[in-house]
């Protein structure tokens, strides 16, 4: 049975990249509910219905960073899954700062689509049944949760 579309927040300060991610999310059958380029812009979304998933860059506009954005997202919407999309995966702490995983930049269209399908499986009907794509690095905590769920 198909899952309802995921509600996706994109936090990326490079406009062209944000548009690419938005198009890929839509092509995967999901809805982008908001875009933001900084911590301040994410904070201004406090009235937004909770997104299911947030793609968050590490280096953002206005000197803000994705680690602070991830913490804010968890405070505003406790059940939103954060996935870092970054060219600097080494800047993500070993515990992934509570995120589900990382999609390293540069990514290909097919790589992001494969990661999106895998994340959808994990969010909608854990654990995912497919193998993790090379385009997605699952956090140790999420990997352990999915393993406990039978994956």
C-alpha positions in Angstrom: 0.0 0.0 0.0 1.5 3.4 -0.9 2.4 5.8 1.8 0.9 9.4 1.9 3.4 11.9 0.6 6.0 13.1 3.1 6.0 16.7 4.1 9.5 18.0 3.5 11.3 21.1 4.7 14.4 22.2 2.8 17.0 24.2 4.7 19.6 25.3 2.1 21.1 28.7 1.4 22.1 28.0 -2.2 19.0 28.8 -4.2 19.7 26.6 -7.2 20.5 23.7 -5.0 17.4 24.2 -3.0 15.4 24.2 -6.3 17.1 21.0 -7.4 16.3 19.3 -4.1 12.7 20.6 -4.3 12.3 19.2 -7.8 13.7 15.8 -6.8 11.4 15.6 -3.7 8.4 16.4 -5.9 9.5 13.8 -8.5 9.6 11.2 -5.7 5.9 12.1 -4.9 6.5 14.2 -1.8 5.5 17.7 -0.9 7.9 20.5 0.0 6.1 22.5 2.6 8.7 25.2 3.2 12.2 26.4 2.4 14.6 28.3 4.6 18.2 29.5 4.2 19.1 30.2 7.9 18.4 29.5 11.5 16.3 32.7 11.7 14.1 31.6 8.7 13.5 28.2 10.3 12.5 29.9 13.5 10.0 32.0 11.6 8.3 28.8 10.5 7.1 27.9 14.1 3.4 27.9 13.0 4.0 25.5 10.2 2.4 22.0 10.6 5.2 19.6 11.4 7.2 18.4 8.4 8.0 14.7 8.3 11.5 15.3 7.0 13.9 18.1 6.9 16.9 18.2 4.5 19.4 20.5 6.2 22.7 21.9 5.0 25.5 22.4 7.5 26.8 25.9 6.4 23.9 28.3 6.0 23.1 32.0 5.5 23.6 34.7 8.1 26.4 32.7 9.8 24.1 30.0 11.0 24.7 26.3 10.8 22.8 23.1 10.3 23.6 21.7 13.8 21.8 24.6 15.4 19.0 24.3 12.9 18.6 20.6 13.6 18.3 21.4 17.4 15.7 24.0 16.6 13.7 21.6 14.4 13.7 19.0 17.2 12.3 21.7 19.6 9.7 23.0 17.2 8.6 19.7 15.7 9.7 16.8 17.9 9.0 14.0 15.3 10.6 15.6 12.3 13.4 13.5 10.9 16.5 15.6 10.0 18.9 14.6 7.3 22.0 16.6 6.7 22.8 17.4 3.1 26.4 18.7 3.1 29.7 18.8 1.4 31.2 18.7 4.9 30.1 15.4 6.5 33.1 15.5 8.9 31.5 18.6 10.6 28.7 16.4 11.7 29.4 14.9 15.2 29.8 11.2 15.6 26.2 10.9 17.0 24.9 12.8 14.0 23.5 15.5 16.3 20.3 13.4 16.5 19.8 13.4 12.7 18.7 10.3 10.7 21.7 10.5 8.4 23.8 12.4 5.9 23.5 12.8 2.1 27.0 14.0 1.1 27.4 16.7 -1.6 27.8 16.6 -4.4 25.0 14.2 -5.0 23.4 12.9 -8.2 19.7 13.1 -9.0 19.5 9.3 -8.9 21.5 9.2 -5.6 19.1 11.7 -3.9 16.1 9.8 -5.2 17.5 6.5 -3.9 18.1 8.1 -0.5 14.6 9.6 -0.5 13.0 6.2 -1.2 15.1 4.6 1.6 14.3 7.3 4.1 10.6 7.0 3.2 10.7 3.3 3.9 12.4 4.0 7.2 10.0 6.7 8.3 6.7 5.2 7.0 7.2 1.5 7.7 10.4 0.8 9.6 12.8 -0.8 9.1 13.5 -0.1 5.4 13.3 -3.3 3.3 15.8 -2.1 0.7 19.5 -1.9 1.1 20.9 1.5 2.1 22.0 3.4 -1.0 25.6 4.6 -1.1 24.2 8.1 -1.3 22.9 8.0 2.3 24.9 7.5 5.5 22.5 6.3 8.2 23.2 7.5 11.8 24.3 4.8 14.3 21.3 5.5 16.5 18.8 5.1 13.6 20.6 2.0 12.3 20.3 0.5 15.8 16.6 1.4 16.0 15.9 -0.1 12.6 17.8 -3.2 13.5 15.7 -3.6 16.7 12.6 -3.2 14.6 13.6 -6.2 12.6 15.8 -4.8 9.8 
